[in-house]
Amino acid sequence: MTQKQKIPLSFYRTPSGAEPVREFIKRLPTEDRKVLGSDLLAAQWKWPVGMPLCRPMGGGLYEIRTTLPSGRIARTLLIYWQRQLVALHAFIKKTETTPEADLQIARKRQKETEHEKE
Protein backbone atom coordinates (compact mmCIF):
# COMPACT_ATOMS: atom_id res chain seq x y z
CA MET A 1 0.00 0.00 0.00
CA THR A 2 1.41 3.37 -0.96
CA GLN A 3 1.50 6.17 1.56
CA LYS A 4 -0.81 9.08 0.71
CA GLN A 5 1.11 12.32 0.43
CA LYS A 6 -0.17 15.79 1.07
CA ILE A 7 -0.49 17.73 -2.18
CA PRO A 8 0.87 21.28 -1.95
CA LEU A 9 -1.69 24.09 -2.07
CA SER A 10 -0.83 27.47 -3.52
CA PHE A 11 -2.87 30.60 -3.98
CA TYR A 12 -3.39 32.38 -7.29
CA ARG A 13 -1.40 35.59 -7.31
CA THR A 14 -2.37 38.68 -9.31
CA PRO A 15 0.29 40.51 -11.35
CA SER A 16 0.48 43.04 -8.49
CA GLY A 17 1.18 40.25 -5.98
CA ALA A 18 -2.23 40.10 -4.25
CA GLU A 19 -3.63 36.70 -3.30
CA PRO A 20 -7.44 37.08 -3.50
CA VAL A 21 -8.31 33.68 -1.98
CA ARG A 22 -5.91 34.10 0.96
CA GLU A 23 -7.34 37.59 1.55
CA PHE A 24 -10.92 36.23 1.40
CA ILE A 25 -10.06 33.59 4.00
CA LYS A 26 -8.39 36.15 6.30
CA ARG A 27 -11.57 38.28 6.28
CA LEU A 28 -13.73 35.40 7.56
CA PRO A 29 -14.57 35.07 11.26
CA THR A 30 -12.12 32.76 13.09
CA GLU A 31 -14.45 29.73 13.29
CA ASP A 32 -15.38 30.01 9.60
CA ARG A 33 -11.69 30.34 8.70
CA LYS A 34 -10.84 27.16 10.63
CA VAL A 35 -13.56 25.10 8.90
CA LEU A 36 -12.66 26.35 5.43
CA GLY A 37 -8.99 25.67 6.15
CA SER A 38 -9.72 22.13 7.30
CA ASP A 39 -11.71 21.46 4.10
CA LEU A 40 -8.77 22.67 1.99
CA LEU A 41 -6.44 20.47 4.05
CA ALA A 42 -8.74 17.46 3.56
CA ALA A 43 -8.59 18.02 -0.20
CA GLN A 44 -4.77 18.18 -0.04
CA TRP A 45 -4.57 14.83 1.77
CA LYS A 46 -7.34 13.00 -0.10
CA TRP A 47 -6.92 14.31 -3.66
CA PRO A 48 -8.62 13.38 -5.90
CA VAL A 49 -11.63 13.75 -3.64
CA GLY A 50 -15.28 13.59 -4.65
CA MET A 51 -18.62 14.68 -3.28
CA PRO A 52 -19.73 15.98 -0.88
CA LEU A 53 -16.46 17.92 -0.35
CA CYS A 54 -15.38 18.52 -3.92
CA ARG A 55 -17.30 18.80 -7.18
CA PRO A 56 -15.82 18.95 -10.69
CA MET A 57 -16.98 22.04 -12.57
CA GLY A 58 -15.61 21.01 -15.99
CA GLY A 59 -12.45 21.95 -17.83
CA GLY A 60 -10.19 20.98 -14.92
CA LEU A 61 -11.91 23.35 -12.47
CA TYR A 62 -13.14 22.05 -9.09
CA GLU A 63 -15.06 23.58 -6.22
CA ILE A 64 -14.49 22.83 -2.55
CA ARG A 65 -17.87 23.00 -0.82
CA THR A 66 -17.75 24.36 2.73
CA THR A 67 -20.64 24.90 5.12
CA LEU A 68 -19.46 27.56 7.56
CA PRO A 69 -20.33 27.66 11.29
CA SER A 70 -21.82 31.12 10.68
CA GLY A 71 -24.55 29.41 8.63
CA ARG A 72 -23.20 30.61 5.29
CA ILE A 73 -21.85 28.52 2.44
CA ALA A 74 -18.41 29.13 0.95
CA ARG A 75 -16.98 27.87 -2.30
CA THR A 76 -13.30 27.72 -3.20
CA LEU A 77 -12.60 27.19 -6.90
CA LEU A 78 -9.32 25.47 -7.69
CA ILE A 79 -7.36 23.46 -10.20
CA TYR A 80 -4.86 20.62 -9.96
CA TRP A 81 -1.87 21.93 -11.89
CA GLN A 82 1.72 20.69 -12.00
CA ARG A 83 1.21 18.35 -9.03
CA GLN A 84 -0.32 20.99 -6.78
CA LEU A 85 -3.70 22.49 -6.00
CA VAL A 86 -4.05 26.15 -6.94
CA ALA A 87 -6.85 28.08 -5.22
CA LEU A 88 -8.13 30.55 -7.84
CA HIS A 89 -11.24 32.15 -6.37
CA ALA A 90 -13.40 31.96 -3.23
CA PHE A 91 -16.77 33.46 -2.39
CA ILE A 92 -19.82 33.19 -0.16
CA LYS A 93 -22.52 31.36 -2.08
CA LYS A 94 -25.90 33.10 -2.07
CA THR A 95 -27.70 31.25 -4.86
CA GLU A 96 -28.54 27.63 -5.71
CA THR A 97 -26.07 27.48 -8.59
CA THR A 98 -22.54 28.82 -8.77
CA PRO A 99 -22.83 32.32 -10.28
CA GLU A 100 -21.46 32.62 -13.81
CA ALA A 101 -19.43 35.70 -12.81
CA ASP A 102 -17.56 33.66 -10.17
CA LEU A 103 -16.89 30.86 -12.68
CA GLN A 104 -15.57 33.41 -15.18
CA ILE A 105 -13.16 34.86 -12.61
CA ALA A 106 -11.85 31.36 -11.81
CA ARG A 107 -11.54 30.37 -15.48
CA LYS A 108 -9.64 33.57 -16.31
CA ARG A 109 -7.23 32.91 -13.44
CA GLN A 110 -6.97 29.26 -14.51
CA LYS A 111 -5.85 30.33 -17.99
CA GLU A 112 -3.32 32.78 -16.55
CA THR A 113 -1.92 30.12 -14.22
CA GLU A 114 -1.66 27.43 -16.87
CA HIS A 115 0.02 29.74 -19.40
CA GLU A 116 2.37 31.44 -16.94
CA LYS A 117 3.88 28.20 -15.62
CA GLU A 118 4.29 26.29 -18.90
C-alpha positions in Angstrom: 0.0 0.0 0.0 1.4 3.4 -1.0 1.5 6.2 1.6 -0.8 9.1 0.7 1.1 12.3 0.4 -0.2 15.8 1.1 -0.5 17.7 -2.2 0.9 21.3 -2.0 -1.7 24.1 -2.1 -0.8 27.5 -3.5 -2.9 30.6 -4.0 -3.4 32.4 -7.3 -1.4 35.6 -7.3 -2.4 38.7 -9.3 0.3 40.5 -11.4 0.5 43.0 -8.5 1.2 40.3 -6.0 -2.2 40.1 -4.3 -3.6 36.7 -3.3 -7.4 37.1 -3.5 -8.3 33.7 -2.0 -5.9 34.1 1.0 -7.3 37.6 1.6 -10.9 36.2 1.4 -10.1 33.6 4.0 -8.4 36.2 6.3 -11.6 38.3 6.3 -13.7 35.4 7.6 -14.6 35.1 11.3 -12.1 32.8 13.1 -14.4 29.7 13.3 -15.4 30.0 9.6 -11.7 30.3 8.7 -10.8 27.2 10.6 -13.6 25.1 8.9 -12.7 26.4 5.4 -9.0 25.7 6.1 -9.7 22.1 7.3 -11.7 21.5 4.1 -8.8 22.7 2.0 -6.4 20.5 4.1 -8.7 17.5 3.6 -8.6 18.0 -0.2 -4.8 18.2 0.0 -4.6 14.8 1.8 -7.3 13.0 -0.1 -6.9 14.3 -3.7 -8.6 13.4 -5.9 -11.6 13.8 -3.6 -15.3 13.6 -4.7 -18.6 14.7 -3.3 -19.7 16.0 -0.9 -16.5 17.9 -0.3 -15.4 18.5 -3.9 -17.3 18.8 -7.2 -15.8 19.0 -10.7 -17.0 22.0 -12.6 -15.6 21.0 -16.0 -12.4 22.0 -17.8 -10.2 21.0 -14.9 -11.9 23.4 -12.5 -13.1 22.0 -9.1 -15.1 23.6 -6.2 -14.5 22.8 -2.6 -17.9 23.0 -0.8 -17.7 24.4 2.7 -20.6 24.9 5.1 -19.5 27.6 7.6 -20.3 27.7 11.3 -21.8 31.1 10.7 -24.6 29.4 8.6 -23.2 30.6 5.3 -21.9 28.5 2.4 -18.4 29.1 1.0 -17.0 27.9 -2.3 -13.3 27.7 -3.2 -12.6 27.2 -6.9 -9.3 25.5 -7.7 -7.4 23.5 -10.2 -4.9 20.6 -10.0 -1.9 21.9 -11.9 1.7 20.7 -12.0 1.2 18.3 -9.0 -0.3 21.0 -6.8 -3.7 22.5 -6.0 -4.0 26.2 -6.9 -6.9 28.1 -5.2 -8.1 30.5 -7.8 -11.2 32.2 -6.4 -13.4 32.0 -3.2 -16.8 33.5 -2.4 -19.8 33.2 -0.2 -22.5 31.4 -2.1 -25.9 33.1 -2.1 -27.7 31.2 -4.9 -28.5 27.6 -5.7 -26.1 27.5 -8.6 -22.5 28.8 -8.8 -22.8 32.3 -10.3 -21.5 32.6 -13.8 -19.4 35.7 -12.8 -17.6 33.7 -10.2 -16.9 30.9 -12.7 -15.6 33.4 -15.2 -13.2 34.9 -12.6 -11.9 31.4 -11.8 -11.5 30.4 -15.5 -9.6 33.6 -16.3 -7.2 32.9 -13.4 -7.0 29.3 -14.5 -5.9 30.3 -18.0 -3.3 32.8 -16.5 -1.9 30.1 -14.2 -1.7 27.4 -16.9 0.0 29.7 -19.4 2.4 31.4 -16.9 3.9 28.2 -15.6 4.3 26.3 -18.9 
